[in-house]
Amino acid sequence: MDALRPGRTLRWVLLGGFGGLLALASVAGFEALRALENMHAEEQQARTAYLARSQALLEFRQGLDAWGSRVQEYFLTWSPDTPSDAVDGIQGVVVQIRTALNGWPQAGDPEERQLVEALRSALQEQEQAVNDGLAEGRTKDTARMNRYLHDEVLPRHDRVVQSEEKIAVWDHRHFSGLDAQLVEQFAAVRTRLSRLLVVILGSGFLLAMASIVYILGQDREARQRYAELVESRTQLSDLSARLLEAQEEERRSISRELHDEVGQSLGALLVDVGRLAADIAPEDSVARERLKRVKELAEGSVNSVRNIALLLRPSMLDDLGLVAALEWLAREVSRRGEMEVEVEASGVSASLPEDYKTCIYRVVQEALNNAQKHSGGHNARVRVEQANGQIAIRIHDDGRGFEATRTRGMGLLGMEERVTRLKGTLRVESAPGAGTTVEARLPEVS
Amino acid sequence: MIQATVLLADDHKLMRRGLRLILEQHPEFTVVGEADDGRQAVALAETLNPDIVVMDVAMPNLNGIEAAQQITGRHPKTAVVMLSMHSDESYVLRALKAGARGYLLKDSAEADLTQALQAVREGKSFFSPAVSRVLLEDYGRKLRRAGAEDSWDLLTARERETLQLVAEGKSSKDIANLLNLSVYTVETHRSNLMQKLQLKGIPELILYAVRKGLIA
């Protein structure tokens, strides 16, 4: 459980780290786009306004020039017989000027509004003066008209021109100002973006580094664990081999001890008891009876000790060799149960190494044990054949069999372990109703 | 009464002492030596040339069966009586193949020892009754389970007689004299019965006889 917890935390950290990074990048991107769009729109608007104002100023100036020269001409060339419709042309130009002024974009800036207002009032004043002059012209003479032009009309005209020039200057300045403002805005956006970029790159780099370090660490750890696993598996198999050996050794020594020490002492005891019986007078039936019981008890003990010793490790294996031990085992199994066991041996060397003898004996023992317990068969055959550089052991019973591919008990595993240790192979063939065959093949020792 | 010299070979001093004490009560037997392993038994048999060797099956440094084989190989006249804790056929048959004439179980050594020694001294075989019983049980069970007939029933009366006498250690000539037959006829009986009983050699024949209770 503890091993799993860091994994879950790590998943959230990674998700949060990379998710945050992505979110940050997207936000930065969107913001930059929006800022650029805004700037673009503002610039467009400013340019349009500037163009409109320039156009209006141009038309205004043209109109004003035209109007001024017409007014001047009218006043300078005035005579009583000047046709009255000459005034109409002047009025028409005034309308044109007014239209140009009305084409001025909606003023947002207070200074601009003030300037435009000033222009309008200057224009109105001049118009008033011109109109008054025109009205007077019908009664006055040429000299008076001239004076009126110089004293009243021209100064007012100059003021209009001045006012118009002020607007032109303001317009130009305003536009330049807007431009600077845009540059400033752009710089701000760029700074902001750069900062974000640095943050994103920085944290991305950190995150990537951390991930790389972590993954490499994990990888190293995994390799190490794998190596440890392989190591421990080897150790385990060594250990189990040594355990088997130790167990066999232990059994052998206990068996020997029982047989040699306890068994022999009991044997000697029986001899003594027999001699004692000969010393007792034939008429002393009580003593004879007691001695008989002692003898029976000792005989029972000898039997038990012998049987236990044989179960642990048959002395035949050491005294008489493998084949004799297998024959004894076969008879023992036959005596104990309903199954008759035959042993057939051919070419089995009398000088088989100890571990081979033990391995073969234990495999046969286990197989017969299984056959007797589970197969329900009446006959079993054990074949041991030493030929062509290997020893083949085959135990077959005529019992009910089983699903060899499915069932694999501890007994089979134990057999496999022993056989594998000697670099041999173990095969179990069985099918329901077809009996069971256990076959082991061991490479012969040179 | 025939006198006999005896060599005791057992790696357990207690056992040897017990056997010696039994034999001391029978003046016809003289214990001439004791060995506590197989190698020593072979060496002492060589120097003392005893009539009988009583030998434990399981001994260190050359077990009893191999020692018996060496002794009977060199001194065919020396009778070997095996002493064992096991009544199993594996031991009995191998003891017989090693040339042993008697097979005694340690549990009953006290009761059977002198009887066994007397038998082998006279050239007969001896097996502890318990051994005969176990062999007979195994044989009977096997026949019963296989549903086979006892091949004993296939033998003629003469063959049965011959079988018993061969098992008792008699030569063909002895048997011919005893039964008033020619040696050739005895040989024929002998080979016929061996074939009928599917026996390979004298040890198996003796084992068969023990199983059938013909000798004890």
Interface residues (C-beta under 8 A of the other chain):
Chain A: H259 D260 G263 Q264 S265 G267 A268 L270 V271 D272 V273 G274 R275 A278 E299 V302 N303 R306 S315 M316 D318 D319 L320 A324 A325 E327 W328 R331 S334 R335 E340 H378
Chain B: D11 H12 L14 M15 R17 G18 L19 L21 I22 Q25 V57 A58 N63 I65 M85 H86 D88 E89 S90 Y91 R94 K106 D107 S108 A109 E110 A111 E137 D138 R141 K142 R145 A146
